[in-house]
């Protein structure tokens, strides 16, 4: 023991573990792991779309535990807090977040990690339970969702075809609204692709609508994207 103290004095090493105990570390890490694992399961259960990745959910758990350690290190020392902020500011994330909801889950796990690291254990548990319940309710009752009322229609044509009024008859019969979004040359300028925003009339058969369009474009490709605004493309 005296040798350790002598070494600390010789190298001018300050023992900072007095700011927290091993029990604090164990409880904080275990609690942050359990709560973030539950948050990960919540994310997996309520995720919609095609952008789900296992690595993102694992990152949520790791982030929560790392934030817990950071809060234990910082404690009530303002100098250490500013030092950590400066050190962490050099980190740059290159991966784009595909869903704004994913950002919310990152902040969720960070907040729980902060609570566990500052020994607000009951707050961490209650916050996880309440926020998770809110997420489940929003997912179950599909809050703030808008009914899909429009679709994207892609039509391929041979170059040189006058398309200005070519599809007017089909659009009048099958759609309540149609707007030309873009015109583009594809396949080495051998074809023209038209992109429309259309709203089909009620009870219109989509296959019948596509067949009517194909009669007008010489049976070239026709794609109708339904629900494009609710799926990651």
Secondary structure, 3 states (H helix, E strand, C coil): CHHHHHHHHHHCCCCCHHHCCHHHHHHHHHHHHHHHHHHHHHHHHHCCCCCCCHHHHHHHHHHHHHHHHHHHHHCCCHHHHHHHHHHHCCCCCCCCCCCHHHHHHHHHHHHHHHHHHCCCHHHHHHHHHHHHHHHHHHHHCCCCCCCCCCEEEEEEEECCCCCCCCCHHHHHHHEEEEEEEEEEEECCCCEEEEEEEEEECCCCCHHHHHHHHHHHCCCCCEEEEECHHHCCC
